Amino acid sequence: MAEPVAVLPVKRIVAILWSDESILSLAHERLTHLFGPIDFVGTDHLFDATTFYDAEMGAPIHRRLISHQTLSHPESIVADKEATNQIETSLRQQGDRKVNLDIGYLDLHKVVLASMKPAGQKIHLARGVYADLTFRFARRGYQPLEWTFLDLRDGRYQEDFLAIRAIYREQIRQGGILP
């Protein structure tokens, strides 16, 4: 029988879709209040993979990756998703969502995003929240999977993911978790 091994803490990330900088600023404030200081803010990229959100959020829409300094346990993704859904709701205007917060985590081997929508590759965790394995780390980069969002899949965020991974690696090294 295999003995359980300690689970490493993970790096909380948020992929933010936004079209209004004032709403983005409020989202940053609320995320910081909930999860602690932001230690990485990625480059804003045009979200041009679909027009699905344009009617609700307005166009043009951008996506930004951020990470939080405080490491978390992987199972906290359930409560994190519920909390980011509350932020989205609180920032609605005339009933329309003005920010989309795709929360998840990164570790040395993968990126997992939380989802409220079931699909074949997603694993139900609790309370309607699913874990969606979005990337795996191989060949010195995060490799997308066939279901990874189109804009995340095309490579434009690779440098951001690698920068967050470098921060995370240093954190776990300084914490005595890695040699």
Backbone as a printed PyTorch tensor [residue, N CA C, xyz], in Angstrom:
tensor([[[  0.8540,  -1.1780,   0.0000],
         [  0.0000,   0.0000,   0.0000],
         [  0.8960,   1.2350,   0.0000]],

        [[  0.5800,   2.1650,  -0.8460],
         [  1.3320,   3.4150,  -0.9130],
         [  0.9210,   4.3270,   0.2300]],

        [[  1.8900,   5.0050,   0.7660],
         [  1.6340,   5.9790,   1.8320],
         [  1.3360,   7.3310,   1.2000]],

        [[  0.3940,   8.0850,   1.7540],
         [  0.1190,   9.4070,   1.2010],
         [  1.3310,  10.3180,   1.3910]],

        [[  1.5390,  11.1690,   0.4160],
         [  2.6220,  12.1470,   0.4980],
         [  2.0150,  13.5290,   0.7270]],

        [[  2.8070,  14.3950,   1.3030],
         [  2.3420,  15.7630,   1.5410],
         [  2.0490,  16.4430,   0.2110]],

        [[  0.9750,  17.1840,   0.1720],
         [  0.5950,  17.9350,  -1.0200],
         [  1.2170,  19.3200,  -0.9230]],

        [[  1.9340,  19.7020,  -1.9730],
         [  2.5430,  21.0290,  -1.9940],
         [  1.4660,  22.0980,  -2.0840]],

        [[  1.6920,  23.2430,  -1.4690],
         [  0.7870,  24.3630,  -1.7100],
         [  0.9040,  24.7830,  -3.1730]],

        [[ -0.1060,  25.4600,  -3.6600],
         [ -0.1670,  25.8700,  -5.0660],
         [ -0.2350,  27.3940,  -5.1700]],

        [[ -0.0060,  27.8730,  -6.3740],
         [ -0.0120,  29.3050,  -6.6620],
         [ -1.3680,  29.6840,  -7.2440]],

        [[ -2.1090,  30.5130,  -6.5110],
         [ -3.4310,  30.9430,  -6.9640],
         [ -3.2560,  31.9180,  -8.1290]],

        [[ -3.9840,  31.6620,  -9.2230],
         [ -3.9680,  32.5400, -10.3960],
         [ -5.3970,  32.9270, -10.7550]],

        [[ -5.5300,  34.0530, -11.4470],
         [ -6.8220,  34.4690, -11.9620],
         [ -6.6120,  34.9790, -13.3820]],

        [[ -7.3840,  34.4580, -14.3140],
         [ -7.4200,  34.9560, -15.6830],
         [ -8.6480,  35.8580, -15.7690]],

        [[ -8.4080,  37.1470, -15.9270],
         [ -9.4830,  38.1450, -15.8560],
         [ -9.8640,  38.6030, -17.2580]],

        [[-11.1440,  38.4690, -17.5860],
         [-11.6900,  39.0870, -18.7990],
         [-12.3280,  40.3990, -18.3860]],

        [[-12.0000,  41.4790, -19.1210],
         [-12.5160,  42.7960, -18.7440],
         [-12.5800,  43.7000, -19.9740]],

        [[-13.4720,  44.6750, -19.9150],
         [-13.5530,  45.6640, -20.9930],
         [-13.5360,  47.0920, -20.4540]],

        [[-13.6460,  47.2500, -19.1480],
         [-13.7060,  48.5690, -18.5150],
         [-12.6280,  48.6390, -17.4320]],

        [[-11.6690,  49.5550, -17.5890],
         [-10.5450,  49.6220, -16.6410],
         [-10.9830,  49.9360, -15.2230]],

        [[-12.0590,  50.6870, -15.0490],
         [-12.5020,  50.9850, -13.6820],
         [-13.0460,  49.7250, -13.0030]],

        [[-13.7230,  48.8680, -13.7550],
         [-14.2120,  47.5970, -13.2050],
         [-13.0260,  46.6720, -12.9350]],

        [[-12.0450,  46.6690, -13.8270],
         [-10.8400,  45.8660, -13.6120],
         [-10.1540,  46.2840, -12.3130]],

        [[-10.0550,  47.5690, -12.0790],
         [ -9.4290,  48.0790, -10.8510],
         [-10.1890,  47.6160,  -9.6150]],

        [[-11.5070,  47.6790,  -9.6720],
         [-12.3230,  47.1910,  -8.5470],
         [-12.1320,  45.6910,  -8.3290]],

        [[-12.0410,  44.9470,  -9.4240],
         [-11.8270,  43.5010,  -9.3100],
         [-10.4790,  43.2280,  -8.6340]],

        [[ -9.4510,  43.9630,  -9.0300],
         [ -8.1350,  43.8030,  -8.3900],
         [ -8.2270,  44.0740,  -6.8910]],

        [[ -8.9150,  45.1480,  -6.5170],
         [ -9.0580,  45.4970,  -5.0970],
         [ -9.7470,  44.3750,  -4.3270]],

        [[-10.8090,  43.8470,  -4.8890],
         [-11.5740,  42.8050,  -4.1920],
         [-10.8110,  41.4810,  -4.1350]],

        [[-10.0990,  41.1720,  -5.1970],
         [ -9.2800,  39.9610,  -5.1900],
         [ -8.1650,  40.0760,  -4.1510]],

        [[ -7.5590,  41.2480,  -4.0640],
         [ -6.5030,  41.4780,  -3.0710],
         [ -7.0570,  41.3710,  -1.6570]],

        [[ -8.2400,  41.9040,  -1.4540],
         [ -8.8700,  41.8190,  -0.1330],
         [ -9.1030,  40.3570,   0.2660]],

        [[ -9.5260,  39.5490,  -0.6850],
         [ -9.8300,  38.1360,  -0.4050],
         [ -8.5900,  37.2470,  -0.3000]],

        [[ -7.6630,  37.4260,  -1.2340],
         [ -6.5820,  36.4630,  -1.3900],
         [ -5.1940,  37.0180,  -1.0660]],

        [[ -5.1010,  38.2750,  -0.6890],
         [ -3.8050,  38.8520,  -0.3590],
         [ -3.1710,  39.5500,  -1.5500]],

        [[ -1.9480,  40.0290,  -1.3420],
         [ -1.2770,  40.8290,  -2.3690],
         [ -1.1140,  40.0850,  -3.6870]],

        [[ -1.2150,  40.8460,  -4.7540],
         [ -0.9610,  40.3410,  -6.1030],
         [  0.5370,  40.4780,  -6.3430]],

        [[  1.1870,  39.3780,  -6.7440],
         [  2.6320,  39.4520,  -6.9780],
         [  3.0150,  39.3530,  -8.4470]],

        [[  2.0260,  39.1920,  -9.3230],
         [  2.2980,  39.1940, -10.7590],
         [  1.0790,  39.7250, -11.4930]],

        [[  1.3320,  40.6610, -12.3910],
         [  0.3010,  41.1810, -13.2880],
         [  0.8380,  41.0230, -14.7010]],

        [[  0.1620,  40.2240, -15.4870],
         [  0.6220,  39.9550, -16.8430],
         [  0.2230,  41.0240, -17.8280]],

        [[  0.6740,  40.8150, -19.0300],
         [  0.3600,  41.6940, -20.1450],
         [ -1.1120,  41.5500, -20.5160]],

        [[ -1.7630,  42.6580, -20.8160],
         [ -3.1410,  42.5930, -21.3010],
         [ -3.1310,  42.1620, -22.7630]],

        [[ -3.9530,  41.1650, -23.0610],
         [ -4.0730,  40.6660, -24.4310],
         [ -5.5170,  40.8240, -24.8900]],

        [[ -5.6780,  41.1950, -26.1430],
         [ -7.0090,  41.2750, -26.7320],
         [ -7.6470,  39.8960, -26.6980]],

        [[ -8.8690,  39.8300, -26.1920],
         [ -9.6120,  38.5770, -26.1600],
         [-10.3950,  38.4920, -27.4620]],

        [[ -9.8010,  37.8420, -28.4540],
         [-10.3640,  37.8170, -29.8000],
         [-10.7160,  36.4060, -30.2800]],

        [[-10.7350,  35.4530, -29.3460],
         [-11.0230,  34.0780, -29.7230],
         [-12.5020,  33.8390, -29.9750]],

        [[-13.3520,  34.6920, -29.4060],
         [-14.7970,  34.5610, -29.5630],
         [-15.4420,  35.9120, -29.2790]],

        [[-16.6450,  36.0940, -29.7630],
         [-17.4140,  37.3050, -29.4440],
         [-18.5060,  36.9890, -28.4200]],

        [[-18.4310,  35.8250, -27.8010],
         [-19.4590,  35.3370, -26.8830],
         [-19.8000,  36.3480, -25.7960]],

        [[-18.8040,  37.0320, -25.2280],
         [-19.0250,  37.9350, -24.0970],
         [-19.2820,  39.3830, -24.5130]],

        [[-19.1420,  39.7150, -25.7920],
         [-19.2070,  41.1090, -26.2400],
         [-20.5180,  41.8040, -25.8770]],

        [[-21.6560,  41.1440, -26.0940],
         [-22.9480,  41.7780, -25.8380],
         [-23.1100,  42.1230, -24.3600]],

        [[-22.6340,  41.2520, -23.4800],
         [-22.7850,  41.4660, -22.0510],
         [-21.7320,  42.4140, -21.4840]],

        [[-20.4860,  42.2500, -21.9040],
         [-19.3850,  42.9910, -21.3000],
         [-18.9780,  44.2280, -22.0890]],

        [[-19.3640,  44.2920, -23.3430],
         [-18.8880,  45.3730, -24.1990],
         [-17.5690,  44.9810, -24.8330]],

        [[-17.2280,  45.6480, -25.9120],
         [-16.0000,  45.3260, -26.6390],
         [-15.1550,  46.5930, -26.7770]],

        [[-13.8800,  46.4680, -26.9100],
         [-13.1080,  45.2360, -26.9310],
         [-12.9100,  44.6690, -25.5240]],

        [[-12.7220,  43.3740, -25.4630],
         [-12.4620,  42.6750, -24.2050],
         [-10.9940,  42.2560, -24.1960]],

        [[-10.3940,  42.3460, -23.0250],
         [ -9.0040,  41.9210, -22.8380],
         [ -8.9540,  40.8400, -21.7660]],

        [[ -7.8570,  40.0920, -21.7850],
         [ -7.5980,  39.1200, -20.7270],
         [ -6.2470,  39.4450, -20.1110]],

        [[ -6.2090,  39.3290, -18.7860],
         [ -4.9970,  39.5610, -18.0060],
         [ -4.8490,  38.4200, -17.0120]],

        [[ -3.6290,  37.9100, -16.8700],
         [ -3.3240,  36.9110, -15.8560],
         [ -2.6860,  37.5900, -14.6540]],

        [[ -3.1340,  37.2060, -13.4670],
         [ -2.5040,  37.6740, -12.2380],
         [ -2.2630,  36.4670, -11.3350]],

        [[ -1.3610,  36.6670, -10.3810],
         [ -1.1930,  35.6520,  -9.3460],
         [ -1.0950,  36.3450,  -8.0020]],

        [[ -1.4060,  35.5900,  -6.9760],
         [ -1.3790,  36.1090,  -5.6080],
         [ -0.1760,  35.5470,  -4.8590]],

        [[  0.3930,  36.3800,  -4.0200],
         [  1.5900,  36.0250,  -3.2660],
         [  1.3610,  34.8450,  -2.3250]],

        [[  0.2320,  34.8290,  -1.6540],
         [ -0.0370,  33.7820,  -0.6680],
         [ -0.3500,  32.4640,  -1.3660]],

        [[  0.4000,  31.4320,  -1.0000],
         [  0.1290,  30.1090,  -1.5500],
         [ -1.0940,  29.5210,  -0.8570]],

        [[ -1.7400,  28.5720,  -1.5260],
         [ -2.9640,  27.9930,  -0.9740],
         [ -2.9330,  26.4780,  -1.1380]],

        [[ -3.9280,  25.8340,  -0.5920],
         [ -4.0930,  24.3960,  -0.7690],
         [ -4.9190,  24.1630,  -2.0290]],

        [[ -4.6200,  23.1250,  -2.7960],
         [ -5.3760,  22.8890,  -4.0270],
         [ -6.8880,  22.8040,  -3.8030]],

        [[ -7.3190,  22.2220,  -2.6730],
         [ -8.7510,  22.0550,  -2.4370],
         [ -9.4700,  23.3830,  -2.1780]],

        [[ -8.7200,  24.4540,  -1.9470],
         [ -9.3680,  25.7570,  -1.7280],
         [ -9.9830,  26.3150,  -3.0100]],

        [[ -9.7310,  25.6550,  -4.1330],
         [-10.2700,  26.1250,  -5.4060],
         [-11.8000,  26.2040,  -5.3830]],

        [[-12.4440,  25.3470,  -4.6030],
         [-13.9080,  25.3700,  -4.5210],
         [-14.3810,  26.6860,  -3.8930]],

        [[-13.8790,  27.0070,  -2.7180],
         [-14.2610,  28.2570,  -2.0510],
         [-13.8010,  29.4650,  -2.8640]],

        [[-12.6420,  29.3550,  -3.5100],
         [-12.1350,  30.4580,  -4.3330],
         [-13.0860,  30.7590,  -5.4910]],

        [[-13.5850,  29.7140,  -6.1330],
         [-14.5210,  29.9050,  -7.2550],
         [-15.8100,  30.5560,  -6.7660]],

        [[-16.3140,  30.1070,  -5.6340],
         [-17.5260,  30.7170,  -5.0830],
         [-17.2770,  32.1860,  -4.7650]],

        [[-16.1140,  32.5170,  -4.2220],
         [-15.7900,  33.9020,  -3.8760],
         [-15.6470,  34.7750,  -5.1210]],

        [[-15.0130,  34.2580,  -6.1660],
         [-14.8680,  35.0720,  -7.3800],
         [-16.2120,  35.2340,  -8.0900]],

        [[-17.0840,  34.2410,  -7.9970],
         [-18.4300,  34.4170,  -8.5440],
         [-19.1590,  35.5510,  -7.8260]],

        [[-18.9710,  35.6620,  -6.5130],
         [-19.5830,  36.7620,  -5.7510],
         [-19.0190,  38.1100,  -6.1880]],

        [[-17.7260,  38.1630,  -6.4720],
         [-17.1410,  39.4180,  -6.9710],
         [-17.7650,  39.7750,  -8.3120]],

        [[-17.8510,  38.8100,  -9.2140],
         [-18.4760,  39.0650, -10.5210],
         [-19.8870,  39.6210, -10.3460]],

        [[-20.6580,  39.0030,  -9.4650],
         [-22.0340,  39.4430,  -9.2270],
         [-22.0710,  40.8620,  -8.6720]],

        [[-21.1800,  41.1590,  -7.7460],
         [-21.1770,  42.4900,  -7.1220],
         [-20.7720,  43.5940,  -8.0980]],

        [[-20.1040,  43.2340,  -9.1780],
         [-19.6560,  44.2340, -10.1530],
         [-20.5600,  44.3100, -11.3890]],

        [[-21.6830,  43.6220, -11.3440],
         [-22.6340,  43.6950, -12.4650],
         [-23.1940,  45.1060, -12.5960]],

        [[-23.5310,  45.4690, -13.8020],
         [-24.1820,  46.7520, -14.0780],
         [-25.3950,  46.4870, -14.9570]],

        [[-26.5390,  46.9730, -14.5340],
         [-27.8040,  46.7200, -15.2300],
         [-27.9790,  45.2420, -15.5300]],

        [[-27.5630,  44.3950, -14.5880],
         [-27.7190,  42.9590, -14.7200],
         [-26.6560,  42.2660, -15.5500]],

        [[-25.8020,  43.0350, -16.2000],
         [-24.7730,  42.4420, -17.0570],
         [-23.4570,  42.2750, -16.3160]],

        [[-22.8300,  41.1540, -16.5480],
         [-21.5100,  40.8950, -15.9610],
         [-20.4820,  41.7670, -16.6760]],

        [[-19.6350,  42.4250, -15.9210],
         [-18.6370,  43.3270, -16.4960],
         [-17.2120,  42.8280, -16.3280]],

        [[-17.0550,  41.7330, -15.6030],
         [-15.7510,  41.1000, -15.4410],
         [-15.9970,  39.5980, -15.3020]],

        [[-15.0960,  38.8060, -15.8710],
         [-15.1590,  37.3530, -15.7690],
         [-13.8570,  36.9140, -15.1110]],

        [[-13.9640,  36.2490, -13.9710],
         [-12.8010,  35.8470, -13.1890],
         [-12.6460,  34.3310, -13.2420]],

        [[-11.7100,  33.8690, -14.0380],
         [-11.4180,  32.4360, -14.1180],
         [-10.2990,  32.1440, -13.1370]],

        [[-10.6740,  31.6840, -11.9510],
         [ -9.6940,  31.4020, -10.9060],
         [ -9.2130,  29.9670, -11.0100]],

        [[ -7.9950,  29.7770, -10.5840],
         [ -7.4220,  28.4440, -10.5700],
         [ -6.0980,  28.4560,  -9.8510]],

        [[ -5.2770,  27.4630, -10.1810],
         [ -3.9600,  27.4290,  -9.5860],
         [ -2.9500,  26.8380, -10.5600]],

        [[ -1.7040,  27.1430, -10.2650],
         [ -0.5700,  26.6550, -11.0220],
         [  0.3500,  25.9460, -10.0370]],

        [[  0.9170,  24.8500, -10.4570],
         [  1.9940,  24.2330,  -9.6850],
         [  3.1080,  23.8960, -10.6650]],

        [[  4.0860,  23.1530, -10.2480],
         [  5.2220,  22.8590, -11.1240],
         [  4.8400,  21.9750, -12.3000]],

        [[  3.6780,  21.3180, -12.2340],
         [  3.3060,  20.3290, -13.2350],
         [  2.0980,  20.6850, -14.0930]],

        [[  1.2940,  21.6620, -13.6440],
         [  0.0310,  21.8890, -14.3460],
         [ -0.6020,  23.2300, -13.9920]],

        [[ -1.6350,  23.5700, -14.7840],
         [ -2.5390,  24.6800, -14.4780],
         [ -3.9360,  24.0920, -14.4300]],

        [[ -4.6450,  24.3850, -13.3440],
         [ -6.0190,  23.9250, -13.1620],
         [ -6.8920,  25.1570, -12.9830]],

        [[ -7.9680,  25.2560, -13.7430],
         [ -8.9450,  26.3260, -13.5680],
         [-10.2170,  25.7480, -12.9680]],

        [[-10.9120,  26.5710, -12.2130],
         [-12.1980,  26.1730, -11.6420],
         [-13.3050,  26.5030, -12.6330]],

        [[-14.3210,  25.6820, -12.6320],
         [-15.4480,  25.8830, -13.5440],
         [-16.7380,  25.4840, -12.8460]],

        [[-17.8140,  26.1280, -13.2520],
         [-19.1430,  25.7460, -12.7650],
         [-19.9000,  24.9600, -13.8380]],

        [[-19.2160,  24.6850, -14.9560],
         [-19.8590,  23.9780, -16.0590],
         [-19.2560,  22.5850, -16.2000]],

        [[-20.0900,  21.5530, -16.1740],
         [-19.5510,  20.2030, -16.3490],
         [-19.1300,  19.9660, -17.8030]],

        [[-18.1540,  19.0990, -17.9660],
         [-17.7210,  18.6410, -19.2920],
         [-16.9540,  17.3440, -19.0860]],

        [[-16.7080,  16.6260, -20.1460],
         [-16.0980,  15.3090, -20.0620],
         [-14.7640,  15.2620, -19.3450]],

        [[-13.9390,  16.2800, -19.4970],
         [-12.6110,  16.2710, -18.8880],
         [-12.5960,  16.8590, -17.4810]],

        [[-13.6790,  17.4620, -17.0360],
         [-13.7080,  18.1490, -15.7440],
         [-14.0990,  17.1850, -14.6330]],

        [[-13.4970,  17.4040, -13.4680],
         [-13.7590,  16.5490, -12.3120],
         [-14.5110,  17.3640, -11.2660]],

        [[-15.6820,  16.8580, -10.8740],
         [-16.4610,  17.5550,  -9.8570],
         [-15.7490,  17.4540,  -8.5250]],

        [[-15.6160,  18.6110,  -7.8450],
         [-14.9610,  18.6550,  -6.5470],
         [-15.9790,  18.7430,  -5.4220]],

        [[-16.8290,  19.7700,  -5.4760],
         [-17.8600,  19.9850,  -4.4560],
         [-18.7030,  21.1750,  -4.8720]],

        [[-19.9670,  21.1800,  -4.4070],
         [-20.8760,  22.3240,  -4.5510],
         [-20.9690,  22.8650,  -5.9850]],

        [[-20.8910,  21.9770,  -6.9620],
         [-21.0310,  22.3840,  -8.3560],
         [-19.7760,  22.9600,  -8.9730]],

        [[-18.6470,  22.8690,  -8.2930],
         [-17.3770,  23.3780,  -8.8110],
         [-16.5680,  22.2050,  -9.3540]],

        [[-16.0500,  22.4030, -10.5640],
         [-15.2670,  21.3940, -11.2530],
         [-13.8240,  21.8580, -11.4080]],

        [[-12.9030,  20.9140, -11.3850],
         [-11.5020,  21.1770, -11.7000],
         [-11.3030,  20.8850, -13.1780]],

        [[-10.7290,  21.8500, -13.8890],
         [-10.4880,  21.7240, -15.3240],
         [ -8.9870,  21.8060, -15.5710]],

        [[ -8.3510,  20.6650, -15.7930],
         [ -6.9340,  20.6370, -16.1240],
         [ -6.7620,  21.3370, -17.4640]],

        [[ -6.0440,  22.4440, -17.4690],
         [ -5.9650,  23.3030, -18.6490],
         [ -4.6150,  23.2190, -19.3520]],

        [[ -3.5390,  23.0500, -18.5830],
         [ -2.1920,  22.8980, -19.1310],
         [ -1.4450,  21.8550, -18.3170]],

        [[ -0.4720,  21.2290, -18.9280],
         [  0.4890,  20.4260, -18.1990],
         [  1.8730,  20.9420, -18.5610]],

        [[  2.7880,  20.8640, -17.6220],
         [  4.1320,  21.3620, -17.8580],
         [  4.9790,  20.2450, -18.4570]],

        [[  5.5510,  20.5000, -19.6160],
         [  6.4290,  19.5460, -20.2980],
         [  7.2700,  20.3260, -21.2950]],

        [[  8.4500,  19.8310, -21.5570],
         [  9.3280,  20.4690, -22.5430],
         [  9.5310,  21.9590, -22.2630]],

        [[  9.7130,  22.2890, -20.9630],
         [ 10.0260,  23.6450, -20.5010],
         [  8.9290,  24.6710, -20.7570]],

        [[  7.6980,  24.1910, -20.8630],
         [  6.5850,  25.1090, -21.0510],
         [  5.2760,  24.4570, -20.6560]],

        [[  4.2550,  25.2830, -20.5330],
         [  2.9210,  24.7750, -20.2310],
         [  2.2510,  24.4100, -21.5490]],

        [[  1.9150,  23.1470, -21.6870],
         [  1.3400,  22.6130, -22.9160],
         [ -0.1860,  22.5840, -22.7890]],

        [[ -0.8820,  23.2210, -23.7480],
         [ -2.3490,  23.2060, -23.6820],
         [ -2.9010,  21.8260, -24.0140]],

        [[ -4.1080,  21.6150, -23.5740],
         [ -4.8240,  20.3850, -23.8820],
         [ -5.9100,  20.7130, -24.9090]],

        [[ -6.5120,  19.7060, -25.4720],
         [ -7.4500,  19.9430, -26.5770],
         [ -8.6310,  20.8300, -26.1980]],

        [[ -8.9820,  20.9020, -24.9170],
         [-10.1160,  21.6910, -24.4600],
         [ -9.7200,  23.0540, -23.8950]],

        [[ -8.4480,  23.3560, -23.8650],
         [ -7.9790,  24.6390, -23.3370],
         [ -8.5870,  25.7760, -24.1540]],

        [[ -9.0150,  26.8530, -23.4510],
         [ -9.5900,  28.0150, -24.1380],
         [ -8.6950,  28.4180, -25.3050]],

        [[ -9.3090,  28.7920, -26.4250],
         [ -8.5540,  29.0920, -27.6480],
         [ -7.4730,  30.1470, -27.4400]],

        [[ -7.8010,  31.2310, -26.7510],
         [ -6.8060,  32.2970, -26.5970],
         [ -5.6690,  31.8810, -25.6650]],

        [[ -5.9490,  31.0100, -24.6970],
         [ -4.8860,  30.5110, -23.8180],
         [ -4.0240,  29.4860, -24.5560]],

        [[ -4.6230,  28.7890, -25.4980],
         [ -3.9480,  27.7170, -26.2250],
         [ -2.9130,  28.2290, -27.2250]],

        [[ -3.0970,  29.4300, -27.7530],
         [ -2.2570,  29.8600, -28.8710],
         [ -0.8710,  30.3750, -28.4900]],

        [[ -0.5300,  30.3610, -27.2150],
         [  0.8270,  30.6980, -26.8040],
         [  1.0440,  32.1110, -26.3110]],

        [[  0.0640,  32.9800, -26.4580],
         [  0.2840,  34.3770, -26.0850],
         [  0.4820,  34.5810, -24.5800]],

        [[  0.0790,  33.6080, -23.7690],
         [  0.2290,  33.7270, -22.3110],
         [  1.3860,  32.8860, -21.7570]],

        [[  2.1270,  32.2210, -22.6220],
         [  3.1860,  31.3200, -22.1740],
         [  4.2080,  32.0320, -21.2740]],

        [[  4.6340,  33.2230, -21.6770],
         [  5.6110,  33.9570, -20.8560],
         [  5.0360,  34.2900, -19.4810]],

        [[  3.7590,  34.6450, -19.4260],
         [  3.1210,  34.9420, -18.1410],
         [  3.1070,  33.7000, -17.2420]],

        [[  2.7050,  32.5620, -17.8020],
         [  2.6710,  31.3320, -17.0070],
         [  4.0680,  30.9600, -16.5160]],

        [[  5.0670,  31.1150, -17.3620],
         [  6.4330,  30.7860, -16.9490],
         [  6.9420,  31.7530, -15.8820]],

        [[  6.5770,  33.0260, -15.9810],
         [  6.9760,  34.0000, -14.9550],
         [  6.3210,  33.6690, -13.6150]],

        [[  5.0400,  33.3150, -13.6480],
         [  4.3470,  32.9320, -12.4100],
         [  4.9830,  31.6650, -11.8390]],

        [[  5.3090,  30.7100, -12.7010],
         [  5.9470,  29.4750, -12.2390],
         [  7.2830,  29.7780, -11.5620]],

        [[  8.0520,  30.7100, -12.1230],
         [  9.3500,  31.0690, -11.5250],
         [  9.1540,  31.6740, -10.1310]],

        [[  8.1540,  32.5240,  -9.9830],
         [  7.8410,  33.1060,  -8.6640],
         [  7.4580,  31.9910,  -7.6960]],

        [[  6.5890,  31.1010,  -8.1530],
         [  6.1310,  29.9820,  -7.3230],
         [  7.2990,  29.0840,  -6.9200]],

        [[  8.1300,  28.7510,  -7.8690],
         [  9.2740,  27.8780,  -7.5850],
         [ 10.1690,  28.4940,  -6.5130]],

        [[ 10.4110,  29.7920,  -6.6200],
         [ 11.2350,  30.4720,  -5.6170],
         [ 10.5410,  30.4770,  -4.2530]],

        [[  9.2340,  30.6650,  -4.2480],
         [  8.4960,  30.6420,  -2.9800],
         [  8.6060,  29.2940,  -2.2770]],

        [[  8.4410,  28.2120,  -3.0320],
         [  8.5010,  26.9090,  -2.3710],
         [  9.9380,  26.5500,  -2.0180]],

        [[ 10.9060,  27.0790,  -2.7640],
         [ 12.3050,  26.8550,  -2.4200],
         [ 12.6290,  27.5970,  -1.1210]],

        [[ 12.2260,  28.8650,  -1.0240],
         [ 12.4920,  29.6570,   0.1790],
         [ 11.7540,  29.0970,   1.3990]],

        [[ 10.6090,  28.4920,   1.1530],
         [  9.8390,  27.9050,   2.2310],
         [ 10.3650,  26.5500,   2.6760]],

        [[ 11.4580,  26.1030,   2.0660],
         [ 12.0470,  24.8300,   2.4480],
         [ 11.3250,  23.6270,   1.8960]],

        [[ 10.4230,  23.8650,   0.9450],
         [  9.6400,  22.7550,   0.3920],
         [ 10.4180,  22.0490,  -0.7210]],

        [[ 11.2180,  22.8320,  -1.4580],
         [ 12.0760,  22.2560,  -2.5130],
         [ 13.5340,  22.4430,  -2.1150]],

        [[ 14.4030,  21.5390,  -2.5490],
         [ 15.8330,  21.7210,  -2.2430],
         [ 16.4170,  22.8750,  -3.0340]]])
